[in-house]
Amino acid sequence: MRMKAWWAVVGVGLVGCGGVEPDAEAEAAPRDSTVQAQACAPGVAVKVKDVIAPGTPPPPPWRPSPYGLSNFQGTLYFATDVVGGQATLWKSDGTTAGTVPVKEFPAQGTTGYRELSGFTAVGSQLFFIVGDAVLGREPWVTDGTEAGTRLVVDLTPGSEGSQLSSFAALGGALGFFRTVPVTTPAGGRRLESWRSDGTAAGTVRVVDFGTQTTLQASTVIAGGVQLFFLQDAVNGTRLWRTDGTATGTYVIKALDAGEPLVSDVRGTTGGIVFALRDAGNTEIWKSDGTAAGTVRLETFGHVASLLGVLGSHAYVSYGTADDRLRLARVSLSGGGKATVTTLPNPFGGESGAQPYLQIATTAGSKLYLSVAIGSTGPAPRKVDLWVTDGTAAGTLWLSDGLSTSDENWSPLFNTGSGTLLFGKAGPNDGQEPWVTDGTVANTGRVADIHPDGGSSPQSFRRIGDRIFFVANGGPPGNALWAMPANVTCPALAPEAR
């Protein structure tokens, strides 16, 4: 039901009074009908290791294992978690022999999970959160050895645990936020910022933001500081910054007297772009971390999604009254908006068939979008991959077959080599890893890991010249896999098409 409501808001996107609408009669984007390349040569993707013991009950789809793939000093770290509270912290050098447990967290005799999370590298330490039946959820740290993997501090004594979020490396220490229940008759929850050097004595509160303040949206590191948004009924919505110290934590700028939804916070060169949504309008903002450099660029008179930045423009999508998705651009130099193109919808006019954006990410000099067409149920009827270079002619359909699950979307991953990895199902198989350079001819399957049903690739992470990921190649289940970071599927020769 939650997903269905989202479609209703984003997909319809009725025009309101918040600004001039750009070029409402834009031409629809072309669909490239070039024949797709076949799979890459066998052996491009290789299994590193099975890390789930045979006979282990598989985790539910919404809690995959292994998970938490992270880069710590050039080595991959990740976790596995099974029913009963048994979890393992692992590290891997990319070889089977070099993929080994760092620490075992024993079973607790419960039906829950340990849920290791928040992996954040700070110098020679990797911080993370561990759930425990006795201690609750509290911060831990490792140096990569079993002896050096330990609880940092029990911030909230007892089994309730601490509510921690937004881990970030700041000034050689870990910065994070903590939400604390208030036990006075008035109740409420107090928001605080903290820092830790990995010791109990060195884990201290930095700023108390009070009981009426809430942290909104995601935080972003830009220019060595953490930018974040706070809201409360008195001060409205404000952009803050912190370097992990009390004197370096302060308001940058008040953004709105109310409490609009802060969304689509995306890091850019030297700052961030973000959207504020309120009363059917969407404002597009940018900030370089200073008051003077935090400005509203444009307003759209309906709900819109901020996709990302290419060059000197931010890109936005929104639904039209005729069930299509429109792409527009906003100048970063001083505002001004224009339509790029409008994507076709072969199901336009059918019940529930509003298009909506799932994921947007940049790779190389292009912006990639997974675009879903809604249905009358919770799951979309189809999901396609589109690419744009910011022009109408350069906005092309790349692939269908992305996941139509209402719980697990196909991942889109920037390889850092000018290409994009994504999950796709072919005509005769399930979800497998595919790669594209933004052309249909060079869009191909990396590997057929599980021919009998698809491997559902996820959790891509680049370390050095390799990309690690999780995929299910059959019993005993999900395993750790790897491929070259510069993986490509070259176009087939004309006679092979």
Buried (B, 14 or more C-beta within 10 A) or exposed (E): EEBBEEBBBBBBBEBBEBBEBBBEEBEBBBBBEBEBBEBBEEEBBEBBBBBBEEEBEBBEEEEBBBBBBBBBEEBBBBBBBBBBBBBBBBBBBBEBEEBEEBBEBEBBEEEEBBBBBBBBBBEEBBBBBBBBEEBBBBBBBBBBEEEBBEEBBBBBEEEEBBBBBBBBBBBEBBBBBBBBEEEEEEEEEBBBBBBBBBEEEEBEEBBEBBBBBEBBBBBBBBEEBBBBBBBBEEBBBBBBBBBBBBEBBEEBBEBBEEBBBBBBBBBBEEBBBBBBBBEBBBBBBBBBBEEEEBBEBBBBBBBBBBBBBBEEBBBBBBBBEEBBBBBBBBBBEEBEBEBBBBBBBEBBEBEBBBBBBBBBBBBBEBBBBBBBBBBEEBBBBBBBBBBBBBEBEBBBBBBBBBBBBBEBBBBBBBBEBBBBBBBBBBEEBBBBBBBBBBBBBBBBBBBBBBEEEBBBBBBBBBBEEBBBBBBBBEEBBBBBBBBBBBBBBEBBEEEEE
